[in-house]
Amino acid sequence: MEAAELRVGFVGAGRMAGGLARGLLRAGKVPASSILASAPSDKNLDAWRESGCRTTHCNLEVLQESTLVILATKPHVLPGVLQEIRPAVGPHHIVVSLVAGVTLQTLQRAGAMVFARGSGAGDEEASLLKNLLSSCGLCEEVPESYINIHTGLSGSGVAYVYLFAEALAEGAVKMGMPGGLASRIAAQTLLGAAKMMLETGEHPAKLRGDVCTPGGTTIHALHQLEKGALRATVMNAVEAATNRARSMAED
């Protein structure tokens, strides 16, 4: 099946689902008319309707109307949702979970197939999903054991980056730059650094070393970051988020 022919359904219409839907729309992978989102109230659905997507309060309708079904509920809600949709899941469905702390075993009891590949998901489904999701950023197939680490690194990691960007901007404000300008420059700095990592494939330590000139501004600044144990603190944050995702899976 071509991606353009796909009917995509979201069970859950919060920020995570909305971000993925916007990525698909921006990349032209799926027309808005082929996207259907469900949520218990209209609170989150208004923005979807403004984008031209269809909405419903019925999770089963999403299964009936969609081929690719993306589960994006809160973790505590998912067991009830799986119970509800299980009778409607058929072999033609590709079911993907974005829910933190949910195992393949849990999903497969509902007859679902997911990208950290369950036994029912073949190469064709994996290829289709990778094609779709690559439009929203990096997309790689991984063993299931990596999923909780990914949550700690990327899912929660956006918040670490926002905190770092906020600190960068506040440092500039302290030195006399207006806040709005400082925030824009901080964001562009992070974007440029990320692009360099992706485009060169170099280890970040090498890229960092390339920026440091002997006796220059950068090495003096990095010394202060080392005093503040920046690397150890961030590593601890990834570990804490990963362990929390694992414990959620066991609950």
C-alpha positions as CSV (number, residue, x, y, z in Angstrom):
1,M,0.0,0.0,0.0
2,E,1.3,3.5,-0.9
3,A,1.6,6.0,2.0
4,A,-0.6,8.4,0.0
5,E,-3.4,5.8,0.1
6,L,-3.2,5.3,3.9
7,R,-5.9,6.3,6.2
8,V,-4.3,7.2,9.5
9,G,-6.1,7.2,12.8
10,F,-5.0,8.5,16.2
11,V,-6.4,7.2,19.4
12,G,-5.6,10.1,21.7
13,A,-5.2,13.6,20.4
14,G,-2.7,15.3,22.8
15,R,0.6,17.0,22.1
16,M,2.5,13.8,21.0
17,A,-0.2,12.8,18.5
18,G,-0.6,16.4,17.3
19,G,3.2,16.8,16.7
20,L,3.3,13.6,14.6
21,A,0.2,14.5,12.6
22,R,1.7,18.0,11.9
23,G,4.9,16.3,10.7
24,L,3.0,14.0,8.3
25,L,0.9,17.0,7.0
26,R,3.9,19.2,6.5
27,A,5.8,16.5,4.6
28,G,2.7,15.9,2.4
29,K,2.8,12.2,3.3
30,V,-0.9,12.0,4.2
31,P,-3.7,14.5,3.3
32,A,-5.6,16.0,6.2
33,S,-8.8,14.4,5.0
34,S,-7.2,10.9,5.5
35,I,-6.4,11.6,9.2
36,L,-9.0,10.8,11.9
37,A,-8.4,11.5,15.6
38,S,-10.4,10.5,18.7
39,A,-10.5,11.9,22.2
40,P,-13.1,11.8,24.9
41,S,-13.8,15.5,24.8
42,D,-13.4,18.4,22.3
43,K,-10.6,20.0,24.3
44,N,-7.8,18.8,22.1
45,L,-9.8,18.1,18.9
46,D,-10.5,21.7,17.9
47,A,-6.9,22.2,16.6
48,W,-7.2,19.0,14.6
49,R,-10.4,20.2,12.9
50,E,-8.7,23.5,12.1
51,S,-6.0,21.6,10.2
52,G,-8.7,19.9,8.1
53,C,-8.5,16.5,10.0
54,R,-11.5,14.6,10.9
55,T,-12.4,13.9,14.6
56,T,-14.5,11.6,16.7
57,H,-15.2,10.7,20.3
58,C,-15.4,7.0,19.4
59,N,-12.2,4.9,19.4
60,L,-13.8,2.1,17.5
61,E,-14.6,4.5,14.7
62,V,-10.8,5.1,14.3
63,L,-10.2,1.4,13.9
64,Q,-13.1,1.1,11.4
65,E,-11.9,4.1,9.3
66,S,-8.1,3.6,9.4
67,T,-5.4,1.3,8.3
68,L,-2.5,2.8,10.3
69,V,-3.7,3.2,13.9
70,I,-1.5,5.2,16.3
71,L,-2.1,4.8,20.0
72,A,-1.2,8.1,21.8
73,T,-3.1,7.9,25.1
74,K,-1.8,8.5,28.6
75,P,-0.2,5.2,29.9
76,H,-2.9,4.6,32.6
77,V,-5.7,4.9,30.0
78,L,-4.2,2.4,27.5
79,P,-5.3,-0.9,29.1
80,G,-8.9,0.1,28.9
81,V,-8.5,1.4,25.3
82,L,-6.8,-1.9,24.3
83,Q,-9.7,-3.9,25.8
84,E,-12.2,-1.7,23.9
85,I,-10.5,-1.9,20.4
86,R,-9.3,-5.5,20.5
87,P,-12.4,-6.9,18.7
88,A,-11.9,-4.4,15.9
89,V,-8.2,-5.0,15.2
90,G,-7.8,-7.0,12.0
91,P,-4.8,-8.3,9.9
92,H,-5.0,-5.3,7.6
93,H,-4.2,-2.9,10.5
94,I,-0.8,-1.6,11.4
95,V,-1.0,-0.5,15.1
96,V,1.7,1.7,16.5
97,S,2.1,2.7,20.1
98,L,3.6,6.0,21.2
99,V,2.7,5.3,24.8
100,A,5.6,5.3,27.4
101,G,6.3,2.1,29.3
102,V,4.1,-0.3,27.2
103,T,5.6,-3.6,26.1
104,L,5.1,-5.4,22.9
105,Q,3.6,-8.3,24.9
106,T,0.9,-6.0,26.2
107,L,0.1,-4.8,22.7
108,Q,0.2,-8.2,21.1
109,R,-2.4,-9.4,23.5
110,A,-4.7,-7.0,21.7
111,G,-3.6,-8.3,18.3
112,A,-1.6,-5.3,17.6
113,M,1.6,-4.9,15.5
114,V,4.2,-2.2,16.3
115,F,7.4,-0.9,14.9
116,A,9.8,-2.2,17.5
117,R,8.6,-5.2,15.7
118,G,6.1,-7.6,17.1
119,S,5.7,-11.1,15.6
120,G,2.9,-10.0,13.3
121,A,4.8,-7.1,11.7
122,G,6.7,-7.9,8.5
123,D,9.2,-6.0,6.3
124,E,6.4,-4.3,4.3
125,E,4.8,-2.8,7.4
126,A,8.2,-1.8,8.8
127,S,9.2,-0.1,5.5
128,L,5.9,1.7,5.2
129,L,6.1,3.0,8.8
130,K,9.7,4.1,8.4
131,N,8.9,5.9,5.2
132,L,6.1,7.8,7.0
133,L,7.8,8.6,10.2
134,S,11.1,9.6,8.6
135,S,9.3,12.7,7.4
136,C,8.9,13.8,11.0
137,G,12.6,13.3,11.9
138,L,15.0,10.4,12.4
139,C,13.3,7.0,12.3
140,E,15.1,3.8,13.0
141,E,14.0,0.3,13.8
142,V,15.4,-0.9,17.1
143,P,15.1,-3.8,19.5
144,E,12.3,-3.5,22.0
145,S,14.9,-3.2,24.8
146,Y,15.9,0.2,23.4
147,I,12.4,1.7,23.6
148,N,12.6,2.8,27.2
149,I,16.1,4.2,26.7
150,H,14.8,6.2,23.7
151,T,12.1,7.6,26.1
152,G,14.8,8.8,28.5
153,L,17.0,10.2,25.7
154,S,14.6,11.7,23.2
155,G,11.0,11.6,24.6
156,S,12.0,13.3,27.8
157,G,15.2,14.8,26.3
158,V,13.4,17.6,24.6
159,A,12.7,19.0,28.0
160,Y,16.4,18.9,28.9
161,V,17.2,20.8,25.7
162,Y,14.6,23.4,26.5
163,L,16.1,23.9,29.9
164,F,19.5,24.2,28.4
165,A,18.3,26.7,25.8
166,E,16.6,28.7,28.6
167,A,19.8,28.8,30.6
168,L,21.8,29.9,27.5
169,A,19.4,32.7,26.9
170,E,19.3,33.8,30.5
171,G,23.1,34.0,30.5
172,A,22.9,36.4,27.6
173,V,20.2,38.4,29.4
174,K,22.4,38.6,32.4
175,M,25.1,40.1,30.2
176,G,22.8,42.7,28.8
177,M,21.0,41.2,25.7
178,P,17.2,41.4,25.4
179,G,15.4,38.2,26.2
180,G,13.6,37.7,22.9
181,L,16.7,38.0,20.9
182,A,18.7,35.8,23.3
183,S,16.1,33.0,22.9
184,R,16.1,33.2,19.1
185,I,19.9,33.0,19.0
186,A,20.0,30.1,21.6
187,A,17.5,28.2,19.4
188,Q,19.5,28.8,16.2
189,T,22.7,27.8,18.0
190,L,21.1,24.5,19.1
191,L,19.7,23.9,15.6
192,G,23.1,24.6,14.0
193,A,24.9,22.2,16.4
194,A,22.4,19.5,15.8
195,K,22.7,19.8,12.0
196,M,26.4,19.5,12.2
197,M,26.2,16.3,14.3
198,L,23.7,14.7,11.8
199,E,25.4,15.9,8.6
200,T,29.0,15.1,9.5
201,G,28.4,12.0,11.6
202,E,31.3,13.1,13.8
203,H,31.4,12.3,17.5
204,P,30.2,15.3,19.4
205,A,33.5,15.4,21.4
206,K,35.4,16.0,18.2
207,L,33.0,18.8,17.1
208,R,33.3,20.4,20.5
209,G,37.1,20.2,20.3
210,D,37.1,21.9,16.9
211,V,35.3,24.9,18.3
212,C,38.0,25.4,21.1
213,T,40.9,27.6,20.2
214,P,43.8,27.7,22.7
215,G,43.2,30.2,25.4
216,G,39.9,31.3,23.8
217,T,36.4,32.1,25.0
218,T,35.0,28.6,24.5
219,I,37.5,26.6,26.6
220,H,37.1,29.0,29.4
221,A,33.3,28.5,29.3
222,L,33.6,24.7,29.0
223,H,35.8,24.7,32.2
224,Q,32.8,26.2,34.0
225,L,30.5,23.6,32.6
226,E,32.8,20.9,33.8
227,K,32.9,22.4,37.3
228,G,29.1,22.2,37.3
229,A,29.2,18.5,36.2
230,L,27.0,19.2,33.2
231,R,27.7,15.8,31.5
232,A,27.2,13.7,34.7
233,T,24.0,15.6,35.5
234,V,22.5,15.0,32.0
235,M,23.6,11.3,32.0
236,N,21.8,11.0,35.4
237,A,18.7,12.6,33.9
238,V,18.6,10.1,31.0
239,E,19.1,7.2,33.5
240,A,16.3,8.5,35.7
241,A,13.8,8.9,32.8
242,T,14.7,5.4,31.4
243,N,14.2,3.8,34.8
244,R,10.9,5.5,35.2
245,A,9.7,4.3,31.8
246,R,10.8,0.7,32.8
247,S,8.9,0.9,36.1
248,M,5.8,2.1,34.2
249,A,6.0,-0.9,32.0
250,E,6.0,-3.2,35.0
251,D,3.1,-1.5,36.8
